[in-house]
């Protein structure tokens, strides 16, 4: 009759390796989640720093008839107010 005294337990090894793979997968998911969060935050911050349009672009849109004089005035005022907020 063979004895199991010298052979490793197959079931125990499976549980250990399954735990290692599970922990590594969880760690990888956490790292990916943190990187995506950081990337989105830096993307949002850089988007806030750059104005959507330049004053020159607004003038061109007005001269081409794509926006009215009233829209131009409103957008230019909003842009001016935004720039004043960033300077203070």
MDTraj code that builds the backbone (N, CA, C; nanometers):
import mdtraj as md
import numpy as np

residues = "UNK UNK UNK UNK UNK UNK UNK UNK UNK UNK UNK UNK UNK UNK UNK UNK UNK UNK UNK UNK UNK UNK UNK UNK UNK UNK UNK UNK UNK UNK UNK UNK UNK UNK UNK UNK UNK UNK UNK UNK UNK UNK UNK UNK UNK UNK UNK UNK UNK UNK UNK UNK UNK UNK UNK UNK UNK UNK UNK UNK UNK UNK UNK UNK UNK UNK UNK UNK UNK UNK UNK UNK UNK UNK UNK UNK UNK UNK UNK UNK UNK UNK UNK UNK UNK UNK UNK UNK".split()
xyz = np.array([
    [0.0816, -0.1173, 0.0000],
    [0.0000, 0.0000, 0.0000],
    [0.0875, 0.1256, 0.0000],
    [0.0582, 0.2188, -0.0914],
    [0.1359, 0.3423, -0.0927],
    [0.0950, 0.4338, 0.0227],
    [0.1916, 0.5065, 0.0707],
    [0.1629, 0.6007, 0.1788],
    [0.1715, 0.7428, 0.1258],
    [0.0971, 0.8307, 0.1855],
    [0.0966, 0.9705, 0.1445],
    [0.1903, 1.0553, 0.2290],
    [0.2717, 0.9959, 0.3129],
    [0.3549, 1.0710, 0.4063],
    [0.4582, 1.1574, 0.3329],
    [0.5173, 1.1093, 0.2236],
    [0.6207, 1.1843, 0.1539],
    [0.5697, 1.2723, 0.0421],
    [0.4481, 1.2559, -0.0026],
    [0.3966, 1.3337, -0.1155],
    [0.3235, 1.4583, -0.0657],
    [0.3401, 1.5716, -0.1388],
    [0.2694, 1.6932, -0.0973],
    [0.1200, 1.6795, -0.1208],
    [0.0465, 1.7520, -0.0442],
    [-0.0987, 1.7478, -0.0598],
    [-0.1381, 1.8352, -0.1775],
    [-0.1990, 1.7748, -0.2755],
    [-0.2370, 1.8458, -0.3966],
    [-0.3448, 1.9495, -0.3664],
    [-0.4388, 1.9188, -0.2859],
    [-0.5457, 2.0120, -0.2529],
    [-0.4937, 2.1348, -0.1803],
    [-0.3979, 2.1176, -0.0908],
    [-0.3411, 2.2292, -0.0164],
    [-0.2612, 2.3222, -0.1069],
    [-0.1857, 2.2657, -0.1990],
    [-0.1092, 2.3483, -0.2927],
    [-0.2019, 2.4292, -0.3820],
    [-0.3092, 2.3676, -0.4245],
    [-0.4049, 2.4381, -0.5094],
    [-0.4612, 2.5595, -0.4373],
    [-0.4951, 2.5438, -0.3125],
    [-0.5520, 2.6538, -0.2345],
    [-0.4497, 2.7659, -0.2195],
    [-0.3238, 2.7309, -0.1938],
    [-0.2185, 2.8317, -0.1782],
    [-0.1996, 2.9079, -0.3094],
    [-0.1851, 2.8356, -0.4197],
    [-0.1632, 2.9030, -0.5492],
    [-0.2862, 2.9830, -0.5927],
    [-0.4032, 2.9311, -0.5641],
    [-0.5251, 3.0058, -0.5953],
    [-0.5273, 3.1365, -0.5166],
    [-0.4889, 3.1329, -0.3908],
    [-0.4824, 3.2534, -0.3083],
    [-0.3806, 3.3529, -0.3613],
    [-0.2653, 3.3040, -0.4064],
    [-0.1624, 3.3919, -0.4620],
    [-0.2121, 3.4594, -0.5895],
    [-0.2732, 3.3830, -0.6773],
    [-0.3259, 3.4387, -0.8026],
    [-0.4380, 3.5377, -0.7734],
    [-0.5227, 3.5050, -0.6796],
    [-0.6322, 3.5946, -0.6429],
    [-0.5788, 3.7260, -0.5846],
    [-0.4792, 3.7180, -0.4984],
    [-0.4205, 3.8389, -0.4393],
    [-0.3505, 3.9230, -0.5460],
    [-0.2790, 3.8583, -0.6384],
    [-0.2106, 3.9319, -0.7453],
    [-0.3115, 4.0006, -0.8363],
    [-0.4209, 3.9340, -0.8674],
    [-0.5251, 3.9937, -0.9515],
    [-0.5887, 4.1134, -0.8811],
    [-0.6160, 4.0986, -0.7536],
    [-0.6746, 4.2094, -0.6782],
    [-0.5781, 4.3283, -0.6742],
    [-0.4495, 4.3015, -0.6531],
    [-0.3499, 4.4093, -0.6507],
    [-0.3423, 4.4788, -0.7860],
    [-0.3455, 4.4017, -0.8927],
    [-0.3406, 4.4594, -1.0275],
    [-0.4638, 4.5459, -1.0539],
    [-0.5795, 4.5012, -1.0146],
    [-0.7015, 4.5796, -1.0336],
    [-0.6958, 4.7101, -0.9544],
    [-0.6427, 4.7052, -0.8348],
    [-0.6305, 4.8275, -0.7541],
    [-0.5347, 4.9257, -0.8193],
    [-0.4230, 4.8764, -0.8712],
    [-0.3259, 4.9634, -0.9386],
    [-0.3880, 5.0259, -1.0638],
    [-0.4595, 4.9484, -1.1424],
    [-0.5248, 5.0011, -1.2626],
    [-0.6288, 5.1056, -1.2240],
    [-0.7072, 5.0796, -1.1198],
    [-0.8083, 5.1750, -1.0733],
    [-0.7430, 5.3058, -1.0305],
    [-0.6321, 5.2970, -0.9558],
    [-0.5636, 5.4176, -0.9091],
    [-0.5038, 5.4958, -1.0259],
    [-0.4458, 5.4261, -1.1223],
    [-0.3890, 5.4941, -1.2385],
    [-0.4962, 5.5638, -1.3200],
    [-0.6102, 5.4999, -1.3412],
    [-0.7200, 5.5626, -1.4166],
    [-0.7720, 5.6856, -1.3440],
    [-0.7834, 5.6770, -1.2120],
    [-0.8297, 5.7906, -1.1333],
    [-0.7322, 5.9073, -1.1438],
    [-0.6034, 5.8778, -1.1334],
    [-0.5011, 5.9818, -1.1456],
    [-0.5034, 6.0433, -1.2847],
    [-0.5149, 5.9597, -1.3884],
    [-0.5146, 6.0096, -1.5255],
    [-0.6354, 6.0992, -1.5515],
    [-0.7518, 6.0579, -1.5033],
    [-0.8723, 6.1395, -1.5223],
    [-0.8612, 6.2717, -1.4488],
    [-0.8036, 6.2721, -1.3282],
    [-0.7890, 6.3949, -1.2517],
    [-0.6934, 6.4910, -1.3227],
    [-0.5802, 6.4404, -1.3727],
    [-0.4858, 6.5279, -1.4415],
    [-0.5433, 6.5766, -1.5730],
    [-0.6222, 6.4943, -1.6407],
    [-0.6856, 6.5370, -1.7657],
    [-0.7877, 6.6470, -1.7392],
    [-0.8651, 6.6322, -1.6332],
    [-0.9657, 6.7329, -1.5998],
    [-0.8995, 6.8639, -1.5588],
    [-0.7904, 6.8559, -1.4834],
    [-0.7207, 6.9777, -1.4415],
    [-0.6608, 7.0508, -1.5600],
    [-0.6029, 6.9769, -1.6544],
    [-0.5433, 7.0431, -1.7706],
    [-0.6509, 7.1014, -1.8612],
    [-0.7669, 7.0373, -1.8661],
    [-0.8762, 7.0905, -1.9471],
    [-0.9304, 7.2193, -1.8861],
    [-0.9317, 7.2280, -1.7531],
    [-0.9797, 7.3488, -1.6873],
    [-0.8838, 7.4654, -1.7074],
    [-0.7549, 7.4359, -1.7197],
    [-0.6555, 7.5417, -1.7342],
    [-0.6600, 7.6071, -1.8717],
    [-0.7005, 7.5325, -1.9713],
    [-0.7028, 7.5843, -2.1070],
    [-0.8426, 7.6340, -2.1418],
    [-0.8525, 7.7568, -2.1899],
    [-0.9854, 7.8050, -2.2289],
    [-1.0375, 7.7271, -2.3495],
    [-1.1697, 7.7188, -2.3574],
    [-1.2309, 7.6438, -2.4668],
    [-1.2033, 7.7110, -2.6009],
    [-1.2028, 7.8449, -2.6014],
    [-1.1756, 7.9203, -2.7233],
    [-1.0796, 8.0331, -2.6905],
    [-1.0159, 8.0799, -2.7939],
    [-0.9379, 8.2021, -2.7777],
    [-1.0252, 8.3178, -2.8258],
    [-0.9884, 8.4378, -2.7878],
    [-1.0639, 8.5551, -2.8304],
    [-1.0589, 8.5694, -2.9825],
    [-0.9446, 8.5311, -3.0394],
    [-0.9304, 8.5368, -3.1852],
    [-1.0289, 8.4399, -3.2529],
    [-1.0432, 8.3207, -3.1966],
    [-1.1376, 8.2245, -3.2541],
    [-1.2808, 8.2764, -3.2450],
    [-1.3140, 8.3409, -3.1345],
    [-1.4486, 8.3975, -3.1213],
    [-1.4725, 8.5067, -3.2250],
    [-1.3698, 8.5893, -3.2473],
    [-1.3834, 8.6946, -3.3488],
    [-1.4064, 8.6339, -3.4868],
    [-1.3326, 8.5257, -3.5167],
    [-1.3493, 8.4604, -3.6473],
    [-1.4884, 8.4017, -3.6620],
    [-1.5379, 8.3382, -3.5555],
    [-1.6735, 8.2825, -3.5602],
    [-1.7767, 8.3916, -3.5838],
    [-1.7576, 8.5064, -3.5195],
    [-1.8508, 8.6183, -3.5371],
    [-1.8428, 8.6733, -3.6792],
    [-1.7208, 8.6886, -3.7313],
    [-1.7065, 8.7447, -3.8660],
    [-1.7582, 8.6492, -3.9731],
    [-1.7533, 8.5181, -3.9452],
    [-1.8051, 8.4191, -4.0406],
    [-1.9559, 8.4006, -4.0265],
    [-2.0150, 8.4634, -3.9258],
    [-2.1591, 8.4527, -3.9068],
    [-2.2031, 8.3283, -3.8328],
    [-2.1095, 8.2564, -3.7723],
    [-2.1452, 8.1349, -3.6996],
    [-2.2015, 8.1654, -3.5606],
    [-2.1653, 8.2823, -3.5059],
    [-2.2265, 8.3278, -3.3816],
    [-2.2686, 8.4735, -3.3996],
    [-2.3676, 8.5150, -3.3234],
    [-2.4170, 8.6526, -3.3340],
    [-2.3306, 8.7452, -3.2503],
    [-2.3527, 8.8754, -3.2671],
    [-2.2794, 8.9740, -3.1882],
    [-2.3103, 8.9577, -3.0388],
    [-2.4351, 8.9251, -3.0073],
    [-2.4743, 8.9061, -2.8671],
    [-2.4042, 8.7834, -2.8077],
    [-2.3978, 8.6749, -2.8848],
    [-2.3273, 8.5550, -2.8373],
    [-2.1787, 8.5835, -2.8181],
    [-2.1214, 8.6584, -2.9107],
    [-1.9808, 8.6954, -2.8999],
    [-1.9570, 8.7753, -2.7724],
    [-2.0404, 8.8727, -2.7461],
    [-2.0246, 8.9564, -2.6270],
    [-2.0370, 8.8729, -2.4997],
    [-2.1339, 8.7828, -2.4968],
    [-2.1541, 8.6990, -2.3793],
    [-2.0347, 8.6067, -2.3564],
    [-1.9869, 8.5434, -2.4634],
    [-1.8737, 8.4518, -2.4504],
    [-1.7447, 8.5251, -2.4158],
    [-1.7247, 8.6410, -2.4744],
    [-1.6050, 8.7198, -2.4437],
    [-1.6076, 8.7655, -2.2980],
    [-1.7232, 8.8053, -2.2475],
    [-1.7356, 8.8470, -2.1076],
    [-1.7090, 8.7293, -2.0143],
    [-1.7621, 8.6127, -2.0496],
    [-1.7404, 8.4928, -1.9677],
    [-1.5920, 8.4566, -1.9652],
    [-1.5268, 8.4665, -2.0813],
    [-1.3852, 8.4354, -2.0897],
    [-1.3044, 8.5352, -2.0055],
    [-1.3395, 8.6611, -2.0138],
    [-1.2705, 8.7653, -1.9375],
    [-1.2867, 8.7412, -1.7875],
    [-1.4065, 8.7075, -1.7444],
    [-1.4314, 8.6806, -1.6025],
    [-1.3534, 8.5584, -1.5559],
    [-1.3460, 8.4580, -1.6393],
    [-1.2716, 8.3371, -1.6052],
    [-1.1228, 8.3676, -1.5902],
    [-1.0692, 8.4493, -1.6786],
    [-0.9279, 8.4851, -1.6698],
    [-0.8997, 8.5689, -1.5453],
    [-0.9922, 8.6558, -1.5081],
    [-0.9742, 8.7374, -1.3882],
    [-0.9739, 8.6504, -1.2632],
    [-1.0578, 8.5457, -1.2605],
    [-1.0621, 8.4549, -1.1461],
    [-0.9313, 8.3808, -1.1294],
    [-0.8699, 8.3399, -1.2417],
    [-0.7466, 8.2642, -1.2345],
    [-0.6283, 8.3517, -1.1920],
    [-0.6349, 8.4801, -1.2209],
    [-0.5253, 8.5702, -1.1865],
    [-0.5256, 8.6063, -1.0382],
    [-0.6417, 8.6047, -0.9746],
    [-0.6485, 8.6459, -0.8348],
    [-0.6259, 8.5314, -0.7411],
])
top = md.Topology()
chain = top.add_chain()
for i, resn in enumerate(residues, 1):
    res = top.add_residue(resn, chain, resSeq=i)
    for name in ("N", "CA", "C"):
        top.add_atom(name, md.element.get_by_symbol(name[0]), res)
traj = md.Trajectory(xyz[None], top)
